[in-house]
Amino acid sequence: PTDRIRSPELLAKVMSAEAAAALIPVGANVGMSGFTGAGYPKAVPQALADRLAALHAAGDTAARIGLWTGASTAPELDGALAKADGIEMRLPYQSDPTCRQLINAGKMHYTDLHLSHVAQFAWFGFLGKLDVAVVEVVAILPDGRLVPSTSVGNNKTWLDQADKIIIEVNEQQSLGLEGMHDIYYGTEIPPHRKPIPMLHTSDRIGEPYLRCDPRKVVAVVRTCQADRNSVFAAPDEVSDQIAGHIMEFLQHEVKAGRLPPELLPLQSGVGNVANAVLSGLNQGPFENLTAFTEVLQDGMLEMLRSGKLSFASATALSLSPAATAEFNANIDFYRQRIVLRPQEISNHPELVRRLGVIAMNAMIEADLYGNVNSTHIMGSSIMNGIGGSGDFARNGYLSFFVTPSVAKGGAISCIVPMVSHVDHTEHDVQVIVTEQGLADLRGLAPTQRAKLIVERCAHPSFRPQLQDYLDRAARGAPGLHTPHLLTEALSWHTRFLETGHM
Ligand code: 0RQ
């Protein structure tokens, strides 16, 4: 099957994954494709993990690489390299259980970055030298340009910056993806930056292919394996209640004239609550919606099919196996309605601000004043990472953060006196939603925010305790703008660590 590798020069570089992995120097910084389990290389990472494990067995226990990606990947990439203890530094986002365990055991470094920052930090030289790019594509054109796969992520930057390139051509990915991507090459480094010429989510401002210097390509590897494609659970009652509060609020905002009837471009994080909100929107009164988001989940495909959503811009697909089959079967329909962009564009603060994105992201906990922790359990253990939530939350027209009001069967309140780690400051958080209700914090002072968050969002089993903290802080704090009892502010977390209950 040579039809997918149409450049004779690159066809001559086809080799096994093992031979390709042998070309990656130990200690190299390696930029791999992959974003939320889509479009990641399937064979070279495992072969590299085997090679590093063999080096460790032979006594070279320090043999590792720096691993940079778009966002989270899959067991064949993060999982394989982490199990081999082959990662020295991981960035910018992960959600792999073995990675998480090593990071929290202090055995792997992890730099948790805003996803829009990654590409420019690489150009600025802030992350060190990128040595090798390993990128999955759908096909190679005769002139060496690449048809991107199910995610774009940072691939443009990896291909530009790396000295050596390894390409995986995955014959499992649909050739119908050709034409769905829009790779923008106009980003310059300050002081030469120009405005990004995009006014609507559907604007195409770049090229459908990734440029690639064939002289840098050291290996081409054939693969034939599907993306991770995890299944989403059907929305549970809590997710449905959260979605219901958001739907009611959006209708209220339209009535008040603060949102147009077709709303503004939607960004939604990944997970079950996000899918529940999308299914709420799919049954709701709004028409001609658009999305300017990172990841396209099953829910967005349903909305495109029903016509509720007219267009979606993202950097990656993250579909269940059933949705993938449906997507591939109707790819000509979806190509008219979906564009996949580099993540520096899908998450760009300039565009998020200009388009007026409605950001909806999940969190671990929020505090009485509206600071949000999206990444850390009990202050010190990483869960996943900030991902794109900060890109959208700070710059969006409206920013929602959602969570069930309690975790771990009610032992933990997700509304606490003070968050144990801050990802989104009170200044970036406008609306907090739990299954209990919704707190609209816009224009409120800290004490007004706190009152609303306790009343609307806290679980009844923790509400009196939170109110008591607020009352005592109002009497005992040295300042009454944001009243806190500093010796007590994190006592809910320490109590949980000591007793298993907040
Ligand atoms: O742990 O599975 O061990 O029970 O945290 O919680 O409720 O299943 O929620 O899967 O939606 O994840 C913020 C982590 C939420 C995610 C976060 C425990 C809880 C469970 C997961 P268990 P849920 P979700 C665009 C946007 C940052 C990136 C982002 C995330 C586990 O949404 O990573 O926004 N966001 N990207 O039990 C202790 C609490 C807890 C708690 C929940 N208060 N204390 N544990 N848990 N609340 C997408 C990208 O950027 C790619």
Residues whose N, C-alpha, C, O or C-beta is under 5 A from the ligand:
A	BS01	0RQ	A71 G269 V270 G271 N361 A362 M363 I364 E365 S374 I377 M383 N384 G385 I386 G387 G388 S389 A407 K408 I412 S413 C414
